Amino acid sequence: AKTAHEQTLIQRRIDATDKQIDKLVYDLYGLTEDEIKIVEGRSSGAFGEGTRQDPANE
C-alpha cells in the first residue's frame, strides 16, 4: 500500500477476515460463548489469566 490510508483500509479488511474465520471455526467446533471467551483470553474463569492455582495452597 502506498499511503497510510491504504494501509489502514487493508488492515481493517484483514481484521474483519480474521474475525470471520474465527467465527467459522467456533461454529465448526460448536463452541459456547464461555469457551470462546477462554480461547480469546477474555475469561477470568478456570482457564483464564490470573486463575492459576498455586500447588502450595491446595
Contacts in CASP RR format, 6 or more apart in sequence:
PFRMAT RR
TARGET T0000
AUTHOR 0000-0000-0000
METHOD contacts of the structure
MODEL  1
AKTAHEQTLIQRRIDATDKQIDKLVYDLYGLTEDEIKIVEGRSSGAFGEG
TRQDPANE
1 7 0 8 1.000
1 9 0 8 1.000
1 10 0 8 1.000
22 40 0 8 1.000
26 35 0 8 1.000
26 36 0 8 1.000
26 39 0 8 1.000
31 39 0 8 1.000
34 43 0 8 1.000
37 43 0 8 1.000
38 45 0 8 1.000
38 46 0 8 1.000
38 47 0 8 1.000
38 48 0 8 1.000
41 48 0 8 1.000
41 49 0 8 1.000
44 50 0 8 1.000
44 51 0 8 1.000
45 51 0 8 1.000
END
